[in-house]
Amino acid sequence: MAALSSPQSFLLQHPLHPSPKTPSFLPHKQPLRPKPSTVSCTAVRLPPVSISVANDRIFNFAAGPATLPESVILKAQAELYNYRGSGMSIMEMSHRGKEFDAVIKKAESDLRRLLAIPDDDYAVLFLQGGATTQFAAVPLNLCAPGDAVDYVVTGSWGDKAFKEAQKFCKANLIWSGKSDKYTKIPSFEGLEQNPNAKYLHICANETIHGVEFKNYPTPSNKDAVLVADMSSNFCSKPVDVSKFGVIYAGAQKNVGPSGVTIVIVRKDLIGNAQPITPVMLDYKIHADSASLYNTPPCFAIYICGLVFEDLLEQGGLVEVEKNNTKKAGILYDAIDGSDGFYVCPVEKSVRSLMNVPFTLQKSDLEKKFIEEAAKEGMVQLKGHRSVGGVRASIYNAMPLAGVGKLVAFMKDFQARHP
């Protein structure tokens, strides 16, 4: 038997041996014993958690993740530790347990009420990967590799969707606003659609450029469907879902935190995915498993559910649109009434109610404008890195007071920089 290197290894070989002798090759007369170590622990007292109230909050004009209704945040805070007597946080519970089953079912039910989504004709899916993942999922589920599809590109996100679709089918760019710096939307009558196109794709509201469809085109092919990325104006106004084959939206603009993507898809379009379609992009797999094929973004879905409740309590999307129109009108009036000090480049008829981009006539003042606004409690006003300038995202949860404060600041800033 090979010599053991230590009494400890001997004990591993003979765990019941009463008291192993020190091997003869060791100079010690007593068995080696591990030297006890001393750990000193200092008690740390954490400050008590305080519940934020309105006067602690700033006005967050971020494009996404974006501001959420204060009532939703406070309700989530109150339920976070012990969700409705379950003894668990919503972040801990199984997605297959009865508690979360009730959460996701109510979220879907309330969303169907908000948008009047027909139960028999459309599936509602709570997915992951952001709207960007849907740039691939849409062509993979709706057409074969050789099929033609049409894209109207009114901004950066529509352009990204078009480029992704080219990998999976014959995507045609039938109109682009790039030459006009994405400040317009085309006349629908002038669109040269492919008569064999499987679908027509639009981005309903371009977050970066502030361009929004006020109505929607109809595919020229009677068998084709309209597909829309509604990420940044989802649930900001009523929409006739029956006009669309697919609506998809990242939740982090208007209806929740980042992490969940909502897809509303006509049921007869499900089940025809290309063979190469990854499991996580196949609408049929998610529809058949009620959005529970794998662990969903439980907390994000829960917050979406609270937001849907809040929107219903406001009177639904008709009332929500009225509020959004009023807020946007106040801000655009301030821009247009500034004698050119502030300029919104977007054509007036298609200006977004959600994302308001503008520049200062003296561009060297833009950095100062953004910094001073932040000191006054108005943050995330810097325009997207690809276009610069200023951008105020005034989603559903942005209160009228936030827009009012921004407009007052704009007027004061102009007065101080004649």
C-alpha positions as CSV (number, residue, x, y, z in Angstrom):
1,M,0.0,0.0,0.0
2,A,1.4,3.4,-0.9
3,A,2.4,5.7,1.9
4,L,-0.3,8.2,2.9
5,S,0.7,11.8,2.7
6,S,-1.1,13.0,5.9
7,P,-3.3,11.7,8.7
8,Q,-6.2,13.4,7.0
9,S,-5.8,11.3,3.9
10,F,-5.5,8.2,6.2
11,L,-8.8,9.1,7.7
12,L,-10.4,9.3,4.3
13,Q,-9.2,5.7,3.7
14,H,-10.3,4.5,7.1
15,P,-13.0,6.7,8.4
16,L,-13.8,4.5,11.4
17,H,-10.2,4.1,12.6
18,P,-10.1,5.4,16.2
19,S,-6.8,7.3,16.2
20,P,-4.4,7.0,13.4
21,K,-0.7,6.9,14.2
22,T,1.6,9.4,12.7
23,P,3.4,7.7,9.7
24,S,7.0,7.0,10.4
25,F,8.3,9.2,7.6
26,L,6.9,12.3,9.4
27,P,9.0,13.9,12.1
28,H,6.1,14.7,14.3
29,K,5.3,12.6,17.4
30,Q,1.7,13.7,17.4
31,P,-0.7,13.5,14.5
32,L,-1.0,16.6,12.4
33,R,-4.2,18.5,13.0
34,P,-5.5,21.4,11.0
35,K,-4.9,24.7,12.7
36,P,-8.2,26.3,13.6
37,S,-8.9,29.6,11.9
38,T,-10.6,32.5,13.5
39,V,-13.2,34.5,11.6
40,S,-14.2,37.9,12.9
41,C,-17.6,39.0,11.9
42,T,-18.8,42.5,12.3
43,A,-22.6,43.1,12.3
44,V,-23.7,45.4,9.6
45,R,-26.9,47.4,10.0
46,L,-28.6,48.3,6.8
47,P,-30.7,51.5,6.7
48,P,-34.5,50.8,6.8
49,V,-36.2,50.6,3.4
50,S,-38.3,53.7,2.7
51,I,-41.2,53.8,0.3
52,S,-40.7,56.5,-2.3
53,V,-43.4,59.1,-2.8
54,A,-44.1,61.5,-5.6
55,N,-41.7,64.2,-4.4
56,D,-38.8,61.8,-4.6
57,R,-39.4,61.1,-8.3
58,I,-37.9,62.7,-11.3
59,F,-39.4,63.0,-14.8
60,N,-37.8,60.3,-16.9
61,F,-38.1,61.0,-20.7
62,A,-36.1,57.9,-21.7
63,A,-37.1,56.1,-24.8
64,G,-37.0,52.7,-23.1
65,P,-36.9,51.2,-20.6
66,A,-39.2,54.1,-19.7
67,T,-41.2,55.6,-17.0
68,L,-43.9,53.4,-15.4
69,P,-47.1,54.5,-13.7
70,E,-46.3,55.3,-10.1
71,S,-49.3,53.4,-8.8
72,V,-47.9,50.3,-10.5
73,I,-44.5,50.6,-9.0
74,L,-45.9,51.1,-5.5
75,K,-48.2,48.2,-5.9
76,A,-45.4,46.0,-7.1
77,Q,-43.3,47.2,-4.2
78,A,-46.0,46.3,-1.7
79,E,-46.4,42.8,-3.2
80,L,-42.7,42.1,-3.8
81,Y,-41.8,40.4,-0.5
82,N,-45.0,38.3,0.0
83,Y,-47.2,38.1,-3.1
84,R,-50.8,38.2,-2.0
85,G,-50.3,35.9,0.9
86,S,-48.4,33.2,-1.0
87,G,-45.4,33.4,1.2
88,M,-43.2,34.0,-1.8
89,S,-42.1,36.9,-4.0
90,I,-43.4,37.0,-7.5
91,M,-39.8,36.6,-8.5
92,E,-39.5,33.3,-6.7
93,M,-42.6,31.4,-7.6
94,S,-42.7,28.6,-10.2
95,H,-44.0,29.7,-13.6
96,R,-46.1,26.5,-13.5
97,G,-47.6,27.2,-10.1
98,K,-51.2,28.3,-9.6
99,E,-50.2,31.8,-8.5
100,F,-48.3,32.6,-11.7
101,D,-50.9,30.8,-13.8
102,A,-53.4,33.3,-12.5
103,V,-51.0,36.2,-13.2
104,I,-50.4,35.4,-16.8
105,K,-54.0,34.5,-17.6
106,K,-55.3,37.8,-16.2
107,A,-52.6,39.8,-18.0
108,E,-53.7,38.2,-21.3
109,S,-57.4,38.7,-20.5
110,D,-56.9,42.4,-19.7
111,L,-54.9,43.0,-22.8
112,R,-57.6,41.4,-24.9
113,R,-60.1,43.8,-23.3
114,L,-57.9,46.8,-23.9
115,L,-57.4,46.1,-27.6
116,A,-60.6,44.1,-28.3
117,I,-58.6,41.1,-29.5
118,P,-60.9,38.4,-30.8
119,D,-60.5,35.3,-28.7
120,D,-61.2,32.8,-31.5
121,D,-59.0,34.4,-34.2
122,Y,-55.8,35.6,-32.4
123,A,-53.3,34.2,-30.1
124,V,-51.5,36.4,-27.5
125,L,-47.9,35.4,-26.7
126,F,-45.6,36.6,-24.0
127,L,-42.1,36.0,-25.4
128,Q,-38.5,37.0,-24.9
129,G,-35.7,38.5,-27.0
130,G,-37.2,41.9,-27.6
131,A,-38.9,43.1,-30.8
132,T,-35.5,42.7,-32.5
133,T,-35.9,38.9,-32.3
134,Q,-39.2,39.2,-34.1
135,F,-37.4,40.7,-37.1
136,A,-36.4,37.1,-37.8
137,A,-39.4,35.3,-36.3
138,V,-41.9,37.0,-38.6
139,P,-40.4,35.8,-41.9
140,L,-39.5,32.4,-40.5
141,N,-43.1,31.9,-39.4
142,L,-45.0,33.6,-42.2
143,C,-43.3,32.5,-45.4
144,A,-41.0,30.1,-47.2
145,P,-37.4,31.0,-48.3
146,G,-38.5,31.8,-51.8
147,D,-41.5,33.9,-50.9
148,A,-41.7,37.7,-51.5
149,V,-42.5,40.1,-48.8
150,D,-42.7,43.9,-48.8
151,Y,-41.2,46.4,-46.3
152,V,-42.0,50.1,-45.9
153,V,-39.0,51.7,-44.0
154,T,-39.8,54.9,-42.1
155,G,-36.9,54.8,-39.7
156,S,-34.0,52.9,-38.2
157,W,-36.1,50.1,-36.7
158,G,-37.9,49.4,-39.9
159,D,-34.6,49.3,-41.7
160,K,-33.2,46.7,-39.2
161,A,-36.3,44.6,-39.7
162,F,-35.9,44.7,-43.5
163,K,-32.3,43.7,-43.4
164,E,-33.0,40.8,-41.1
165,A,-35.8,39.5,-43.2
166,Q,-33.5,39.3,-46.3
167,K,-31.8,36.3,-44.6
168,F,-34.9,34.2,-44.7
169,C,-37.0,35.2,-47.7
170,K,-37.1,37.6,-50.7
171,A,-37.6,40.9,-48.9
172,N,-38.4,43.9,-51.1
173,L,-37.9,47.5,-50.0
174,I,-40.9,49.2,-51.6
175,W,-40.3,52.6,-49.9
176,S,-37.7,54.2,-47.7
177,G,-37.6,57.6,-46.0
178,K,-33.9,57.6,-45.6
179,S,-33.2,60.3,-48.2
180,D,-35.5,62.6,-46.2
181,K,-33.8,61.6,-43.0
182,Y,-36.9,59.6,-41.9
183,T,-39.2,62.6,-41.5
184,K,-42.1,61.4,-43.6
185,I,-44.5,58.5,-44.3
186,P,-45.5,57.7,-47.9
187,S,-48.8,58.0,-49.5
188,F,-50.3,54.5,-49.5
189,E,-51.7,54.8,-53.0
190,G,-48.2,55.3,-54.4
191,L,-46.7,52.1,-52.9
192,E,-45.6,49.7,-55.5
193,Q,-46.4,46.5,-53.7
194,N,-45.4,43.0,-55.0
195,P,-48.7,41.3,-56.0
196,N,-47.4,38.0,-54.6
197,A,-46.0,39.3,-51.3
198,K,-46.9,37.2,-48.3
199,Y,-47.0,40.2,-46.0
200,L,-46.5,44.0,-45.8
201,H,-44.3,45.1,-42.9
202,I,-44.3,48.5,-41.2
203,C,-43.0,50.0,-38.0
204,A,-46.0,51.8,-36.6
205,N,-43.9,54.3,-34.6
206,E,-40.2,55.0,-35.1
207,T,-38.8,55.6,-31.6
208,I,-35.6,57.3,-32.9
209,H,-37.0,59.6,-35.5
210,G,-40.5,60.3,-34.1
211,V,-42.5,59.3,-37.1
212,E,-45.9,57.6,-36.5
213,F,-48.5,56.0,-38.8
214,K,-51.9,57.6,-38.1
215,N,-53.6,55.0,-40.3
216,Y,-52.4,51.9,-41.9
217,P,-51.9,50.6,-45.5
218,T,-53.6,47.6,-46.9
219,P,-51.7,44.8,-48.7
220,S,-52.5,44.7,-52.4
221,N,-52.4,40.9,-52.4
222,K,-55.7,39.9,-50.8
223,D,-54.1,36.8,-49.3
224,A,-51.3,38.9,-47.7
225,V,-51.3,40.3,-44.2
226,L,-50.2,43.5,-42.6
227,V,-47.4,43.1,-39.9
228,A,-46.5,45.9,-37.5
229,D,-43.8,46.5,-35.0
230,M,-45.7,48.6,-32.4
231,S,-43.0,48.6,-29.7
232,S,-43.1,52.3,-29.0
233,N,-46.8,53.1,-29.3
234,F,-48.3,49.8,-28.1
235,C,-51.5,50.4,-26.0
236,S,-51.2,54.2,-26.5
237,K,-54.4,54.3,-28.6
238,P,-57.1,52.0,-29.9
239,V,-56.1,49.8,-32.8
240,D,-58.3,47.6,-35.0
241,V,-56.4,44.3,-34.5
242,S,-58.4,42.6,-37.2
243,K,-56.5,44.7,-39.8
244,F,-53.2,42.9,-38.9
245,G,-51.8,39.4,-39.3
246,V,-49.1,40.0,-36.6
247,I,-48.5,42.8,-34.1
248,Y,-45.4,42.6,-32.0
249,A,-44.0,45.0,-29.3
250,G,-41.3,45.1,-26.8
251,A,-43.0,46.0,-23.5
252,Q,-40.3,48.4,-22.2
253,K,-41.8,51.5,-23.7
254,N,-45.5,51.7,-22.7
255,V,-46.6,48.6,-20.8
256,G,-43.8,47.2,-18.6
257,P,-40.1,46.7,-18.0
258,S,-37.6,45.2,-20.4
259,G,-37.6,41.5,-20.8
260,V,-40.9,40.6,-22.3
261,T,-42.1,40.9,-25.9
262,I,-45.8,40.7,-26.7
263,V,-46.9,39.1,-30.0
264,I,-50.5,39.1,-31.3
265,V,-50.8,36.7,-34.2
266,R,-53.7,35.5,-36.2
267,K,-54.2,31.8,-35.5
268,D,-54.4,30.7,-39.1
269,L,-50.8,32.0,-39.6
270,I,-49.5,29.7,-36.9
271,G,-48.0,26.3,-37.8
272,N,-46.2,27.0,-41.0
273,A,-42.7,27.9,-39.8
274,Q,-39.7,27.2,-42.0
275,P,-37.8,23.9,-41.0
276,I,-34.8,25.9,-39.9
277,T,-36.8,28.0,-37.4
278,P,-35.3,27.7,-33.9
279,V,-37.6,26.4,-31.3
280,M,-37.7,29.7,-29.4
281,L,-38.9,31.5,-32.6
282,D,-41.7,29.1,-33.6
283,Y,-45.1,30.7,-32.9
284,K,-46.8,27.3,-32.8
285,I,-44.6,26.0,-30.0
286,H,-45.4,29.0,-27.8
287,A,-49.1,29.1,-28.7
288,D,-49.5,25.4,-27.9
289,S,-47.8,25.9,-24.5
290,A,-49.6,29.1,-23.7
291,S,-46.3,31.1,-23.5
292,L,-44.9,28.6,-21.0
293,Y,-42.7,26.4,-23.2
294,N,-39.8,27.4,-21.1
295,T,-39.5,29.7,-18.1
296,P,-41.0,33.1,-19.2
297,P,-40.0,36.5,-17.9
298,C,-42.4,36.2,-14.9
299,F,-41.7,39.5,-13.2
300,A,-42.0,41.5,-16.4
301,I,-45.3,39.8,-17.3
302,Y,-46.6,40.5,-13.8
303,I,-45.7,44.2,-14.2
304,C,-47.4,44.3,-17.6
305,G,-50.5,42.9,-16.0
306,L,-50.5,45.7,-13.5
307,V,-50.1,48.2,-16.3
308,F,-53.0,46.7,-18.2
309,E,-55.2,47.0,-15.0
310,D,-54.1,50.7,-14.7
311,L,-55.0,51.4,-18.3
312,L,-58.4,49.8,-17.9
313,E,-59.0,51.9,-14.8
314,Q,-58.2,55.0,-16.7
315,G,-61.2,54.2,-19.0
316,G,-59.4,52.2,-21.7
317,L,-57.3,53.3,-24.7
318,V,-59.8,55.9,-25.9
319,E,-59.1,57.9,-22.8
320,V,-55.4,57.1,-22.9
321,E,-55.1,58.5,-26.4
322,K,-56.9,61.7,-25.3
323,N,-54.2,62.2,-22.6
324,N,-51.4,61.4,-25.0
325,T,-52.7,63.8,-27.6
326,K,-53.0,66.6,-25.1
327,K,-49.4,66.1,-23.8
328,A,-47.9,65.9,-27.3
329,G,-49.9,69.0,-28.4
330,I,-48.5,71.1,-25.5
331,L,-44.9,70.0,-26.4
332,Y,-45.2,70.5,-30.1
333,D,-46.9,73.9,-29.7
334,A,-43.9,75.0,-27.5
335,I,-41.5,73.9,-30.2
336,D,-43.4,75.4,-33.1
337,G,-44.0,78.6,-31.1
338,S,-40.3,79.2,-30.3
339,D,-39.6,81.3,-33.4
340,G,-37.1,78.7,-34.6
341,F,-35.1,78.3,-31.4
342,Y,-36.4,74.7,-31.2
343,V,-37.1,72.7,-34.4
344,C,-38.9,69.4,-34.9
345,P,-37.9,68.1,-38.3
346,V,-40.8,65.6,-38.7
347,E,-43.7,66.4,-41.0
348,K,-46.5,67.6,-38.9
349,S,-49.1,65.1,-40.1
350,V,-47.0,62.1,-38.9
351,R,-45.5,63.4,-35.7
352,S,-45.4,60.8,-33.0
353,L,-47.4,61.2,-29.9
354,M,-44.8,59.1,-28.0
355,N,-41.3,60.3,-29.1
356,V,-40.7,64.0,-29.8
357,P,-37.3,64.7,-31.4
358,F,-36.1,68.3,-31.7
359,T,-32.9,70.3,-32.2
360,L,-31.8,73.7,-31.0
361,Q,-31.1,76.4,-33.6
362,K,-27.8,76.9,-31.8
363,S,-26.6,73.3,-31.7
364,D,-23.8,74.1,-29.4
365,L,-26.4,74.8,-26.7
366,E,-27.9,71.3,-26.8
367,K,-25.5,69.8,-24.3
368,K,-26.1,72.6,-21.9
369,F,-29.8,72.2,-22.4
370,I,-29.7,68.5,-21.5
371,E,-27.4,69.0,-18.5
372,E,-29.5,71.9,-17.0
373,A,-32.7,69.9,-17.5
374,A,-31.2,67.0,-15.6
375,K,-30.4,69.3,-12.7
376,E,-34.0,70.3,-12.7
377,G,-35.2,66.7,-12.4
378,M,-35.8,65.9,-16.1
379,V,-33.5,63.2,-17.4
380,Q,-32.8,61.1,-20.5
381,L,-33.5,63.9,-23.0
382,K,-30.5,63.3,-25.1
383,G,-31.3,62.3,-28.7
384,H,-30.4,58.9,-30.0
385,R,-26.7,58.6,-30.8
386,S,-27.4,58.1,-34.5
387,V,-29.2,61.4,-34.9
388,G,-28.2,63.6,-31.9
389,G,-30.3,66.6,-30.7
390,V,-32.9,66.2,-28.0
391,R,-35.7,63.7,-27.7
392,A,-38.5,63.6,-25.2
393,S,-40.3,60.3,-24.9
394,I,-43.7,61.0,-23.4
395,Y,-45.3,57.6,-23.1
396,N,-48.6,56.8,-21.4
397,A,-47.1,57.0,-17.9
398,M,-45.5,60.4,-18.4
399,P,-47.8,62.7,-16.4
400,L,-49.0,66.0,-17.8
401,A,-47.0,67.7,-15.1
402,G,-43.8,66.3,-16.6
403,V,-44.6,67.8,-20.0
404,G,-45.6,71.1,-18.4
405,K,-42.3,71.3,-16.5
406,L,-40.3,70.5,-19.6
407,V,-42.1,73.2,-21.6
408,A,-41.6,75.8,-18.8
409,F,-37.9,74.9,-18.8
410,M,-37.7,75.2,-22.5
411,K,-39.2,78.7,-22.4
412,D,-36.9,79.8,-19.6
413,F,-33.8,78.4,-21.4
414,Q,-34.7,80.2,-24.5
415,A,-35.1,83.5,-22.6
416,R,-31.7,83.1,-21.1
417,H,-30.0,82.4,-24.5
418,P,-31.4,85.0,-26.9
